[in-house]
């Protein structure tokens, strides 16, 4: 049985930082890595620290590709700074405690029941204004608009529906669904993928992620 004790080490973190971390939409991998970096910086009573990649893999239990992607996202968000000197093997990590500089990458929007889709346009400052473009009668129409009689490229008006969110939750999938949807859109847009049913394509995307990364699925508790 685990029995953590403060005398074996602890990390002093301002409540304000924890509250900021709880509000920003991070994927599971990004959150794990952020906590690990806090552990080896603030947890060692220092602002920055050289950390081995293997140490981060062991601490987060992330495979190399997931760890690398999470690191890139945290850097892009401005949550961590990573530098590497030519004569040093390991990179130096620093957690950016000024959370007003953090970038959520995507503006969260709660769609009204009859909003079909939104159009995003990134301005020079990096902000993403949201413009509602079209109205439909109900969400069933939204879902049906992702189904076609033949294979078609990624619809320009595709967005994350409540049905997609519900499916991910039903599968007990633990990653950030908004971030994963962005990854889904970017991948298929870049590769020119074509599907008859883009809703089913997203379901398959989640199924494959669970297959390849079973650690991203919450396990059912077994009662003895």
Backbone as CSV, one residue per row, in Angstrom:
resi,resn,N_x,N_y,N_z,CA_x,CA_y,CA_z,C_x,C_y,C_z
1,UNK,0.845,-1.196,0.000,0.000,0.000,0.000,0.877,1.241,0.000
2,UNK,0.563,2.181,-0.881,1.328,3.423,-0.954,1.094,4.265,0.298
3,UNK,2.181,4.911,0.756,2.071,5.761,1.941,2.988,6.977,1.782
4,UNK,2.602,7.925,0.897,3.443,9.100,0.653,3.632,9.922,1.923
5,UNK,4.859,10.389,2.119,5.186,11.227,3.277,5.882,12.495,2.807
6,UNK,5.542,13.633,3.417,6.161,14.895,3.030,7.669,14.884,3.213
7,UNK,8.148,14.165,4.223,9.595,14.145,4.462,10.371,13.455,3.349
8,UNK,9.640,12.728,2.483,10.297,12.083,1.348,10.337,12.990,0.117
9,UNK,9.851,14.203,0.275,9.870,15.159,-0.823,8.481,15.659,-1.163
10,UNK,8.381,16.933,-1.503,7.101,17.505,-1.896,7.355,18.686,-2.824
11,UNK,6.312,19.101,-3.518,6.417,20.199,-4.484,5.558,21.365,-4.022
12,UNK,6.183,22.520,-3.828,5.458,23.716,-3.422,4.958,24.441,-4.669
13,UNK,3.651,24.457,-4.838,3.045,25.106,-5.996,1.955,26.056,-5.511
14,UNK,1.978,27.273,-5.987,0.955,28.247,-5.617,-0.415,27.769,-6.093
15,UNK,-1.414,27.938,-5.249,-2.773,27.538,-5.620,-3.226,28.208,-6.916
16,UNK,-2.748,29.421,-7.153,-3.122,30.167,-8.352,-2.692,29.428,-9.621
17,UNK,-1.523,28.785,-9.558,-1.029,28.017,-10.706,-1.890,26.783,-10.917
18,UNK,-2.217,26.088,-9.831,-3.051,24.890,-9.939,-4.423,25.237,-10.520
19,UNK,-4.971,26.370,-10.096,-6.274,26.794,-10.607,-6.190,27.110,-12.101
20,UNK,-5.079,27.740,-12.509,-4.896,28.065,-13.927,-4.763,26.790,-14.753
21,UNK,-4.033,25.803,-14.225,-3.874,24.530,-14.925,-5.199,23.790,-15.055
22,UNK,-6.053,23.932,-14.058,-7.336,23.229,-14.089,-8.306,23.853,-15.081
23,UNK,-8.042,25.089,-15.507,-8.954,25.787,-16.399,-8.555,25.679,-17.876
24,UNK,-7.263,25.566,-18.158,-6.831,25.537,-19.552,-7.087,24.154,-20.143
25,UNK,-7.619,24.065,-21.371,-7.947,22.764,-21.960,-6.722,22.006,-22.457
26,UNK,-6.120,21.221,-21.577,-4.959,20.408,-21.940,-5.394,18.985,-22.241
27,UNK,-4.660,18.316,-23.116,-4.898,16.888,-23.316,-4.325,16.155,-22.112
28,UNK,-4.664,14.883,-21.981,-4.118,14.100,-20.867,-2.606,14.052,-20.900
29,UNK,-2.029,13.903,-22.098,-0.569,13.827,-22.239,0.083,15.144,-21.846
30,UNK,-0.517,16.262,-22.272,0.037,17.575,-21.944,-0.012,17.822,-20.438
31,UNK,-1.114,17.435,-19.811,-1.242,17.658,-18.366,-0.216,16.821,-17.599
32,UNK,-0.050,15.569,-18.003,0.933,14.699,-17.343,2.341,15.280,-17.439
33,UNK,2.687,15.765,-18.629,4.029,16.312,-18.817,4.214,17.591,-18.019
34,UNK,3.196,18.447,-17.982,3.289,19.693,-17.207,3.533,19.388,-15.732
35,UNK,2.814,18.402,-15.206,2.990,18.019,-13.803,4.388,17.453,-13.567
36,UNK,4.884,16.661,-14.523,6.225,16.081,-14.386,7.294,17.166,-14.371
37,UNK,7.134,18.184,-15.219,8.101,19.279,-15.254,8.058,20.068,-13.948
38,UNK,6.868,20.282,-13.402,6.757,20.924,-12.091,7.468,20.098,-11.029
39,UNK,7.330,18.795,-11.126,7.952,17.886,-10.152,9.470,18.039,-10.134
40,UNK,10.081,18.164,-11.313,11.542,18.204,-11.388,12.112,19.624,-11.397
41,UNK,11.247,20.638,-11.313,11.732,22.011,-11.166,11.339,22.518,-9.781
42,UNK,10.084,22.891,-9.607,9.636,23.361,-8.301,9.819,22.294,-7.230
43,UNK,9.649,21.032,-7.616,9.798,19.941,-6.659,11.226,19.754,-6.187
44,UNK,12.174,20.310,-6.943,13.593,20.254,-6.568,14.083,21.629,-6.111
45,UNK,13.114,22.515,-5.799,13.411,23.863,-5.307,14.246,24.665,-6.302
46,UNK,13.935,24.547,-7.597,14.654,25.309,-8.606,13.696,25.738,-9.716
47,UNK,14.033,26.835,-10.369,13.167,27.405,-11.393,13.217,26.610,-12.688
48,UNK,14.389,26.089,-13.021,14.553,25.297,-14.230,15.466,24.117,-13.937
49,UNK,15.431,23.119,-14.809,16.255,21.932,-14.569,16.490,21.161,-15.857
50,UNK,17.660,20.551,-15.942,17.948,19.636,-17.040,17.261,18.306,-16.714
51,UNK,16.456,17.830,-17.621,15.710,16.597,-17.370,15.914,15.636,-18.531
52,UNK,16.272,14.413,-18.224,16.449,13.398,-19.260,15.096,13.015,-19.849
53,UNK,15.095,12.759,-21.144,13.860,12.331,-21.801,13.355,11.034,-21.189
54,UNK,14.269,10.133,-20.865,13.872,8.861,-20.259,13.197,9.085,-18.912
55,UNK,13.667,10.069,-18.162,13.055,10.392,-16.868,11.610,10.846,-17.065
56,UNK,11.375,11.675,-18.070,10.018,12.150,-18.342,9.129,11.014,-18.830
57,UNK,9.686,10.106,-19.627,8.900,8.956,-20.088,8.493,8.089,-18.910
58,UNK,9.426,7.855,-18.006,9.132,7.014,-16.840,8.117,7.676,-15.910
59,UNK,8.229,8.994,-15.755,7.345,9.713,-14.842,5.923,9.820,-15.387
60,UNK,5.803,10.053,-16.696,4.484,10.264,-17.299,3.869,8.985,-17.853
61,UNK,4.705,7.968,-18.050,4.251,6.713,-18.666,3.749,6.955,-20.092
62,UNK,4.382,7.912,-20.783,4.039,8.217,-22.172,5.075,7.631,-23.116
63,UNK,4.624,7.145,-24.272,5.565,6.678,-25.271,6.244,7.892,-25.902
64,UNK,7.368,7.666,-26.591,8.184,8.771,-27.103,7.407,9.724,-27.994
65,UNK,6.581,9.187,-28.908,5.845,10.051,-29.839,4.855,10.945,-29.109
66,UNK,4.153,10.386,-28.104,3.184,11.168,-27.329,3.900,12.233,-26.497
67,UNK,5.040,11.842,-25.925,5.804,12.776,-25.105,6.291,13.944,-25.951
68,UNK,6.808,13.637,-27.133,7.315,14.678,-28.026,6.202,15.626,-28.463
69,UNK,5.047,15.073,-28.774,3.914,15.899,-29.209,3.422,16.780,-28.070
70,UNK,3.346,16.209,-26.866,2.898,16.981,-25.709,3.872,18.123,-25.411
71,UNK,5.168,17.849,-25.553,6.179,18.888,-25.305,6.028,20.040,-26.297
72,UNK,5.808,19.695,-27.572,5.638,20.735,-28.586,4.419,21.603,-28.275
73,UNK,3.324,20.953,-27.846,2.104,21.694,-27.543,2.302,22.621,-26.343
74,UNK,2.974,22.134,-25.301,3.200,22.963,-24.106,4.088,24.159,-24.427
75,UNK,5.060,23.937,-25.306,5.929,25.038,-25.725,5.123,26.053,-26.524
76,UNK,4.295,25.550,-27.446,3.473,26.431,-28.284,2.470,27.216,-27.453
77,UNK,1.969,26.579,-26.407,1.014,27.250,-25.521,1.695,28.262,-24.604
78,UNK,3.024,28.190,-24.496,3.743,29.107,-23.620,3.724,28.683,-22.168
79,UNK,3.384,27.410,-21.914,3.320,26.912,-20.540,4.700,26.499,-20.044
80,UNK,5.528,25.990,-20.935,6.897,25.626,-20.564,7.873,26.209,-21.583
81,UNK,9.093,26.439,-21.119,10.188,26.863,-21.989,11.206,25.734,-22.009
82,UNK,11.688,25.397,-23.191,12.680,24.328,-23.307,13.862,24.838,-24.117
83,UNK,15.041,24.724,-23.552,16.263,25.130,-24.242,17.287,24.002,-24.160
84,UNK,18.193,23.984,-25.114,19.237,22.952,-25.115,20.537,23.553,-25.629
85,UNK,21.555,23.528,-24.786,22.858,24.054,-25.165,23.619,23.011,-25.986
86,UNK,24.478,23.485,-26.851,25.201,22.592,-27.753,26.041,21.556,-27.011
87,UNK,26.616,21.961,-25.912,27.524,21.060,-25.196,26.819,20.221,-24.130
88,UNK,25.475,20.263,-24.100,24.715,19.505,-23.114,23.872,18.443,-23.798
89,UNK,23.765,17.282,-23.161,23.004,16.172,-23.725,21.510,16.373,-23.511
90,UNK,21.147,16.829,-22.312,19.731,16.956,-21.947,19.231,18.391,-22.076
91,UNK,17.956,18.525,-22.386,17.339,19.842,-22.500,17.017,20.406,-21.122
92,UNK,16.932,21.725,-21.042,16.569,22.401,-19.798,15.112,22.835,-19.882
93,UNK,14.332,22.488,-18.864,12.904,22.783,-18.834,12.610,23.834,-17.763
94,UNK,11.714,24.753,-18.106,11.281,25.767,-17.143,9.772,25.940,-17.264
95,UNK,9.079,25.879,-16.148,7.627,26.076,-16.135,7.343,27.566,-16.063
96,UNK,6.502,28.051,-16.977,6.156,29.476,-17.018,5.001,29.756,-16.059
97,UNK,5.320,30.331,-14.915,4.287,30.573,-13.906,3.381,31.755,-14.244
98,UNK,3.774,32.562,-15.223,2.931,33.689,-15.639,1.843,33.160,-16.566
99,UNK,0.759,32.661,-15.980,-0.284,31.995,-16.757,-1.050,32.941,-17.677
100,UNK,-0.877,34.268,-17.506,-1.542,35.207,-18.423,-0.912,35.126,-19.815
101,UNK,0.272,34.508,-19.897,0.943,34.345,-21.188,0.585,33.024,-21.861
102,UNK,-0.151,32.163,-21.151,-0.505,30.872,-21.729,-1.511,31.055,-22.857
103,UNK,-1.407,30.202,-23.851,-2.300,30.248,-24.998,-3.094,28.954,-25.048
104,UNK,-4.413,29.058,-25.025,-5.246,27.855,-25.044,-5.318,27.234,-26.432
105,UNK,-4.797,27.912,-27.468,-4.751,27.447,-28.857,-6.108,27.456,-29.544
106,UNK,-7.171,27.279,-28.794,-8.500,27.242,-29.412,-9.498,27.894,-28.474
107,UNK,-10.300,28.753,-28.982,-11.307,29.399,-28.164,-12.475,28.456,-27.962
108,UNK,-12.832,28.188,-26.718,-13.954,27.296,-26.440,-15.272,28.012,-26.720
109,UNK,-16.143,27.337,-27.436,-17.428,27.924,-27.783,-18.531,26.943,-27.454
110,UNK,-19.564,27.407,-26.784,-20.744,26.584,-26.540,-21.768,26.927,-27.607
111,UNK,-22.016,25.960,-28.488,-22.913,26.224,-29.600,-24.364,26.202,-29.144
112,UNK,-25.142,27.139,-29.659,-26.566,27.088,-29.419,-27.137,25.872,-30.126
113,UNK,-28.278,25.436,-29.701,-28.855,24.209,-30.235,-29.017,24.238,-31.745
114,UNK,-29.270,25.418,-32.309,-29.539,25.478,-33.731,-28.386,26.021,-34.571
115,UNK,-27.179,26.078,-33.998,-26.036,26.548,-34.778,-25.403,25.384,-35.511
116,UNK,-25.242,25.512,-36.802,-24.713,24.408,-37.596,-23.204,24.317,-37.503
117,UNK,-22.510,25.409,-37.732,-21.055,25.360,-37.666,-20.510,26.763,-37.454
118,UNK,-19.209,26.815,-37.198,-18.548,28.102,-37.040,-17.370,28.162,-37.998
119,UNK,-16.990,29.368,-38.344,-15.819,29.572,-39.180,-14.757,30.250,-38.338
120,UNK,-13.518,29.763,-38.431,-12.435,30.325,-37.647,-11.470,31.074,-38.567
121,UNK,-10.974,32.203,-38.091,-9.979,32.942,-38.847,-8.956,33.494,-37.868
122,UNK,-7.710,33.074,-38.024,-6.660,33.485,-37.084,-6.112,34.846,-37.510
123,UNK,-6.100,35.795,-36.587,-5.560,37.098,-36.928,-4.076,37.162,-36.582
124,UNK,-3.440,38.311,-36.830,-2.001,38.432,-36.632,-1.599,38.254,-35.185
125,UNK,-2.503,38.499,-34.254,-2.168,38.363,-32.841,-2.337,36.959,-32.320
126,UNK,-2.796,36.055,-33.174,-2.927,34.671,-32.765,-4.295,34.324,-32.210
127,UNK,-5.145,35.340,-31.979,-6.473,35.059,-31.443,-7.353,34.468,-32.540
128,UNK,-8.377,33.734,-32.161,-9.258,33.110,-33.128,-10.676,33.633,-32.937
129,UNK,-11.074,34.654,-33.694,-12.458,35.126,-33.577,-13.407,34.070,-34.107
130,UNK,-14.551,33.930,-33.483,-15.528,32.931,-33.884,-16.710,33.628,-34.556
131,UNK,-17.054,33.178,-35.765,-18.143,33.788,-36.501,-19.163,32.717,-36.855
132,UNK,-20.383,32.870,-36.400,-21.438,31.918,-36.733,-21.864,32.174,-38.174
133,UNK,-21.934,31.095,-38.987,-22.205,31.262,-40.405,-23.554,30.728,-40.859
134,UNK,-24.075,29.718,-40.191,-25.282,29.111,-40.727,-26.123,28.532,-39.599
135,UNK,-27.428,28.556,-39.760,-28.354,28.059,-38.759,-29.144,26.891,-39.335
136,UNK,-29.357,25.861,-38.524,-30.191,24.740,-38.939,-31.224,24.479,-37.861
137,UNK,-32.156,23.564,-38.128,-33.266,23.352,-37.219,-32.894,22.586,-35.968
138,UNK,-32.078,21.541,-36.087,-31.762,20.741,-34.909,-30.435,20.031,-35.089
139,UNK,-29.955,19.384,-34.008,-28.658,18.728,-34.047,-28.657,17.480,-34.921
140,UNK,-29.807,16.869,-35.125,-29.882,15.699,-36.003,-29.450,16.087,-37.414
141,UNK,-29.815,17.309,-37.829,-29.417,17.792,-39.148,-27.907,17.957,-39.219
142,UNK,-27.309,18.449,-38.121,-25.855,18.604,-38.080,-25.163,17.274,-38.313
143,UNK,-25.630,16.249,-37.602,-25.024,14.921,-37.725,-25.196,14.388,-39.136
144,UNK,-26.381,14.550,-39.722,-26.650,14.058,-41.063,-25.816,14.773,-42.115
145,UNK,-25.423,16.019,-41.836,-24.622,16.775,-42.788,-23.199,16.238,-42.900
146,UNK,-22.837,15.286,-42.056,-21.520,14.644,-42.129,-21.586,13.329,-42.884
147,UNK,-22.776,12.993,-43.413,-22.963,11.761,-44.175,-23.259,12.103,-45.640
148,UNK,-22.644,11.337,-46.550,-22.778,11.625,-47.970,-22.997,10.328,-48.747
149,UNK,-23.478,10.457,-49.996,-23.756,9.283,-50.832,-22.479,8.687,-51.423
150,UNK,-21.415,9.474,-51.449,-20.122,8.987,-51.932,-19.012,9.581,-51.069
151,UNK,-17.810,9.078,-51.226,-16.687,9.570,-50.438,-16.352,11.003,-50.826
152,UNK,-16.202,11.848,-49.816,-15.899,13.268,-50.057,-14.761,13.700,-49.133
153,UNK,-14.035,14.762,-49.512,-12.979,15.292,-48.638,-13.584,15.861,-47.352
154,UNK,-12.730,16.234,-46.432,-13.166,16.803,-45.151,-14.072,18.009,-45.392
155,UNK,-15.310,17.989,-44.885,-16.220,19.132,-45.080,-15.637,20.405,-44.457
156,UNK,-15.775,21.507,-45.158,-15.219,22.763,-44.651,-15.961,23.238,-43.411
157,UNK,-17.199,22.756,-43.225,-17.993,23.211,-42.083,-18.022,22.202,-40.939
158,UNK,-17.095,21.229,-40.941,-17.102,20.215,-39.889,-16.728,20.844,-38.553
159,UNK,-17.361,20.414,-37.492,-17.022,20.875,-36.146,-17.343,19.762,-35.167
160,UNK,-16.865,19.901,-33.958,-17.037,18.888,-32.930,-18.469,18.918,-32.408
161,UNK,-19.225,17.868,-32.666,-20.627,17.816,-32.243,-20.750,17.191,-30.853
162,UNK,-21.898,17.373,-30.246,-22.162,16.763,-28.947,-22.143,15.243,-29.056
163,UNK,-22.586,14.709,-30.221,-22.576,13.267,-30.421,-21.151,12.717,-30.390
164,UNK,-20.206,13.469,-30.968,-18.799,13.053,-30.958,-18.253,13.045,-29.530
165,UNK,-18.588,14.092,-28.776,-18.151,14.170,-27.383,-18.736,13.011,-26.572
166,UNK,-20.032,12.742,-26.802,-20.705,11.663,-26.072,-20.080,10.310,-26.396
167,UNK,-19.694,10.133,-27.664,-19.089,8.857,-28.063,-17.754,8.650,-27.340
168,UNK,-16.927,9.700,-27.291,-15.635,9.607,-26.610,-15.826,9.296,-25.125
169,UNK,-16.832,9.929,-24.523,-17.116,9.685,-23.098,-17.623,8.255,-22.890
170,UNK,-18.456,7.788,-23.808,-19.000,6.423,-23.717,-17.881,5.388,-23.762
171,UNK,-16.837,5.686,-24.543,-15.700,4.777,-24.664,-14.705,4.935,-23.510
172,UNK,-15.057,5.799,-22.540,-14.197,6.057,-21.378,-12.815,6.553,-21.816
173,UNK,-12.820,7.343,-22.877,-11.568,7.879,-23.428,-11.162,9.096,-22.624
174,UNK,-9.912,9.157,-22.150,-9.511,10.156,-21.158,-8.797,11.382,-21.717
175,UNK,-8.461,11.406,-23.008,-7.766,12.548,-23.569,-8.723,13.727,-23.781
176,UNK,-8.171,14.906,-24.067,-8.984,16.097,-24.302,-9.606,15.991,-25.689
177,UNK,-10.929,15.877,-25.763,-11.599,15.606,-27.040,-11.488,16.784,-28.006
178,UNK,-11.459,18.019,-27.485,-11.310,19.175,-28.373,-9.955,19.151,-29.069
179,UNK,-8.898,18.863,-28.299,-7.550,18.796,-28.868,-7.442,17.653,-29.868
180,UNK,-8.040,16.512,-29.536,-7.978,15.359,-30.425,-8.755,15.626,-31.719
181,UNK,-9.855,16.351,-31.629,-10.619,16.697,-32.832,-9.784,17.589,-33.747
182,UNK,-9.037,18.521,-33.180,-8.152,19.368,-33.974,-7.109,18.515,-34.688
183,UNK,-6.580,17.501,-33.981,-5.597,16.593,-34.570,-6.230,15.795,-35.713
184,UNK,-7.471,15.348,-35.498,-8.224,14.595,-36.499,-8.420,15.437,-37.767
185,UNK,-8.843,16.674,-37.590,-9.082,17.570,-38.721,-7.779,17.876,-39.456
186,UNK,-6.726,18.190,-38.712,-5.439,18.528,-39.328,-4.891,17.362,-40.145
187,UNK,-4.991,16.147,-39.579,-4.453,14.964,-40.259,-5.183,14.711,-41.576
188,UNK,-6.501,14.658,-41.525,-7.271,14.326,-42.721,-7.273,15.455,-43.742
189,UNK,-7.158,16.688,-43.282,-7.060,17.816,-44.203,-5.741,17.768,-44.967
190,UNK,-4.652,17.467,-44.242,-3.328,17.412,-44.864,-3.192,16.225,-45.814
191,UNK,-3.878,15.114,-45.500,-3.741,13.896,-46.299,-4.818,13.749,-47.373
192,UNK,-5.744,14.701,-47.431,-6.786,14.640,-48.444,-7.692,13.428,-48.317
193,UNK,-7.941,12.988,-47.099,-8.772,11.799,-46.866,-10.196,12.018,-47.352
194,UNK,-10.847,10.917,-47.742,-12.232,10.975,-48.192,-13.049,9.900,-47.491
195,UNK,-14.236,10.270,-47.007,-15.141,9.329,-46.346,-16.579,9.632,-46.749
196,UNK,-17.410,8.613,-46.685,-18.846,8.823,-46.870,-19.476,9.366,-45.593
197,UNK,-18.951,8.910,-44.459,-19.518,9.284,-43.161,-18.395,9.809,-42.272
198,UNK,-18.306,11.126,-42.121,-17.235,11.708,-41.328,-17.470,11.567,-39.830
199,UNK,-18.720,11.397,-39.446,-19.019,11.116,-38.039,-18.453,9.748,-37.665
200,UNK,-18.671,8.749,-38.531,-18.132,7.406,-38.308,-16.604,7.418,-38.368
201,UNK,-16.049,8.300,-39.202,-14.590,8.402,-39.305,-13.985,8.864,-37.987
202,UNK,-14.666,9.793,-37.323,-14.159,10.255,-36.028,-14.274,9.148,-34.977
203,UNK,-15.367,8.394,-35.029,-15.511,7.257,-34.120,-14.349,6.272,-34.307
204,UNK,-14.017,5.990,-35.559,-12.914,5.070,-35.856,-11.595,5.637,-35.370
205,UNK,-11.437,6.939,-35.450,-10.222,7.616,-34.975,-10.051,7.373,-33.471
206,UNK,-11.133,7.530,-32.722,-11.084,7.299,-31.280,-10.797,5.828,-30.984
207,UNK,-11.447,4.928,-31.726,-11.225,3.484,-31.541,-9.767,3.123,-31.773
208,UNK,-9.155,3.699,-32.811,-7.752,3.406,-33.118,-6.825,3.946,-32.040
209,UNK,-7.159,5.133,-31.514,-6.319,5.691,-30.452,-6.344,4.791,-29.216
210,UNK,-7.517,4.257,-28.896,-7.636,3.342,-27.753,-6.859,2.056,-28.017
211,UNK,-6.903,1.591,-29.274,-6.199,0.365,-29.652,-4.687,0.537,-29.543
212,UNK,-4.184,1.678,-30.050,-2.745,1.916,-30.062,-2.233,2.486,-28.745
213,UNK,-3.107,3.168,-28.005,-2.701,3.779,-26.736,-3.719,3.420,-25.656
214,UNK,-3.744,2.174,-25.208,-4.746,1.746,-24.227,-4.687,2.512,-22.920
215,UNK,-3.566,3.187,-22.662,-3.470,3.963,-21.426,-4.405,5.168,-21.443
216,UNK,-4.937,5.521,-22.640,-5.851,6.656,-22.753,-7.305,6.275,-22.500
217,UNK,-7.551,5.027,-22.117,-8.912,4.603,-21.807,-9.011,4.292,-20.331
218,UNK,-9.961,4.914,-19.675,-10.177,4.691,-18.255,-10.643,3.255,-18.047
219,UNK,-9.992,2.566,-17.138,-10.322,1.173,-16.901,-11.502,1.045,-15.942
220,UNK,-12.349,0.036,-16.194,-13.464,-0.210,-15.297,-12.961,-0.790,-13.984
221,UNK,-13.556,-0.363,-12.899,-13.187,-0.899,-11.592,-13.810,-2.277,-11.418
222,UNK,-13.010,-3.201,-10.969,-13.493,-4.571,-10.741,-13.726,-4.760,-9.268
223,UNK,-14.942,-5.062,-8.883,-15.265,-5.290,-7.483,-14.961,-6.731,-7.096
224,UNK,-14.215,-6.874,-6.037,-13.825,-8.207,-5.568,-14.831,-8.716,-4.538
